Amino acid sequence: DFIKALGVESLDGPEQEKLFARIGQLVFDATLQRVIEEDFDDKKAADFEELLKNKPTDQQVMGFLALNSANFQKIAQEEMDRFRKTTLDVLGDIK
């Protein structure tokens, strides 16, 4: 189990939240990079850049990506799966 392998049970609530927030940010960053590289043409990339200039909320960014990337959900799931597999592989190598 992924959570058990991370040793999250031994962390207190705030530490767990920080860890999950960091994991979420890593997965989101990887997803964003792939969406821009694989799904956005120059116009969509320019529109996204314009959105970022206005300091959008996380929900606005997610909404933009969901509306403008046909593969957003698929890419996000692939990146989560990749993070999980890589993490488990690394932890397995350490043990």
Phi, psi and omega in degrees: 000134186301312183295319178296319180297328178284344182074027185294330182300332183279351180271149175282170186310307180298323178292322176298315180300317178298318180297312181294325177295319180293317177299315179302319180293319178298315180294317179298316180300316179294319179297313181301315180300315180293319180300313181297315182289321189260333189245340186263131169276182183300323181294312180296321178296319178293319177297320179293318178300320178296318177302315182297330178297335183268013179049066183288160173285165176302321180296322178293319178296313180299318178298317179299313181297316181297322181284330189252000178232113180295338185251013186304308182297318180297314180296317180300317179294318178298320180291323176295316178298319180295318178298315180299312182295314180299316180297314180296322177297315180295314179297324178294325178290331182286323185289000000 
